[in-house]
């Protein structure tokens, strides 16, 4: 069997394990169906297999390790959406996919179909190490020092069913980037990892701990600034051991590592980790060059060949087609190979549901990946899709193919690129519906020329304080709250998840849903009317402060 480009190839041990796990869960499902297990008894079992009980149906969350898929896997996800769901899947901020309308009795069959293409739903739920996320430009970006997929795969193998960390105080999230430029929201994770150049020229890793969103948003603090590759696994093991030993288990709201780091301070946490490392058998955890190379060998490297005039062809096509040129400006990123480009495909059509894709769109994406990017697909933590290796002279053909299925929106990084959780339409924890207001905002700012004029401005929406839509990190954030049975939205401004991470500041009292879109439009008008040349929304906000924006948002309240 050939190795799919960019994707780790399972072996017999992996596949035998999945079959045994599915057989075990099938027995548990059957006992739930026949009443032998109550829902309370079944809950921890289903959560260990990615199955949630939401407002209207079961939801299955499928793992997409570090966001990488091959075309056969993507096609399988489309088939599952068509056969077992309501013809769509929802891509999440954890680089996974959720199916929101699953029948319990169908779950074992779905898991078997996933296993056919080396996929599963393990550790997409529960108080364990969740899906490790990585830079969606991995292996392609020009600024990359190391390929983070290799290290993310090492972390996946280390963390899956780890005997010490299967029942942590709370869920635990890790993100890794092979670049000094943060494209993974590293500082908002329990552990965030960024590569940087070491003093001897070899890459080293910066390790951040204690970041997170939710009801207590915290920017992670740097624990170590130069962990060598050989010590990466040992360092993470020690961090987790300290958390597992000292994290609170008496209060679910105070159980995350961010609370522990805040309580004892980052210096004390560092000392505890160093003490743990001092008594560990470090040789057992050492990542030798041979061990890393063995994992790297399980990833096929694409043969990047392009005509000498590929760049000139693309430039000519952009001059001839203004719509295509606008899409290239917003939806592409520089590739390490001069003849190729990275293309980001928006799952945020104007007036659509952020992160949703129909089975037909999923199938078409698989076809386009085969045709234009070596059959490889990446899911982003911003609920979009990336094709990492597109020849420049073939980019317009890709764009035309995307246009045929409504996936050619030119809005990446712009106000139409809205991040949103499923909200009260599905989630039993939510206070408000994220989807309808996302659709209204998408329609309000649908004009692509207006979006280009506004420039970099991201809106994030969460239906409750758990912050699955990462509203704290949005340039403009919306938090759904319940006021006497009515849906209101609290506005924040100034958040950012990349370098220079910041938590958004609350502007004022929450607004009714039917006033919120107009308030955001006034915020945007305030920015456009007062920005200086070359300024982004965040630049203008920093220069002017919050008061002009507060006055604009609440001028009619």
Order of alpha helices (4+ residues) and beta strands (2+ residues): alpha-alpha-beta-beta-beta-alpha-beta-beta-alpha-beta-alpha-beta-beta-beta-beta-alpha-alpha-alpha-alpha-alpha-alpha-alpha-beta-beta-beta-alpha-beta-beta-alpha-beta-alpha-alpha-beta-beta-beta-beta-beta-alpha-alpha-alpha
